[in-house]
């Protein structure tokens, strides 16, 4: 039987080469790494790993290289129980270099140029993959033509469309991104991405401007400050859970995955789903690696029950 995922992810997959270091070095400073580890990563692949761990059936639309790294990435998708039947092998796999500072848990990411070139073409998208079982299409719009094409399919099939908007994509500007944003149902920008695209310095005003452009729900991630939920009828900041931070890599991806599963798949209201997503992100940042320590639905619910937000 062909796979019929509830959630389809369109976008990036990469091998994450992660070095944990004592602190971020100054120019010309040489420091010894504390550890060095390899993970299956990339924003979209991380998102799907989080959604899969929470119990949703997931599938990845994208490409990996025709190299040994590509084989490792396909193995990583299989291990995370993400359907890879529509992944194509071509060119070279993306390898991202990530430095995580032990003193703060913050990270620096150097992205591979193959994130842009190892990609599907529009004519390689199989519309039949968007079956009646599919409830959600999630993308980062890293490849604009692909995003527009798949969003058009999703809208025709009444599939909820969500967009994870980071600053790296937001700098492309409104002229490029507005055709995508006006067809998005749930927009999940981080703070800097929101400010960059809207030109607003006030995050509340930035969220309201997004509403004018089409999305019905805006969930802006604020890192350690939680998130800002905005709809046509309400705007509220949802606080984060306070935990010891080991690595923030993938926290936003885990947040987005858990919000979509909670709201779109499970039917929770936006505030409850945002609080649940904060819990999942809090669990994730206590582990090294973008997808290490991702919780099941039951584990996240138990964390919420034990750690009440006051």
Secondary structure, 3 states (H helix, E strand, C coil): CCCCCCEEEECCCEEEEEEEECCCCCCCCCCCEEEEEEEEECHHHHHHHHHHHCCCCEEEEEEECCCHHHHHHHHHHHHCCEECCCEEECCCCCEEEEEEECCCCCEEEECCCHHHHCCCCHHHCCHHHCCCCCCEEEECCCCHHHHHHHHHHHHHCCCEEEEEECHHHHCCCHHHHHHHHCCCCEEEEEHHHHHHHHCCCCHHHHHHHHHHHCCCEEEEECHHHCEEEECCCCEEEECCCCCCCCCCCCHHHHHHHHHHHHHHHCCCCHHHHHHHHHHHHHHHCCCCCCCCCCCCHHHHHHHHHHCCCC
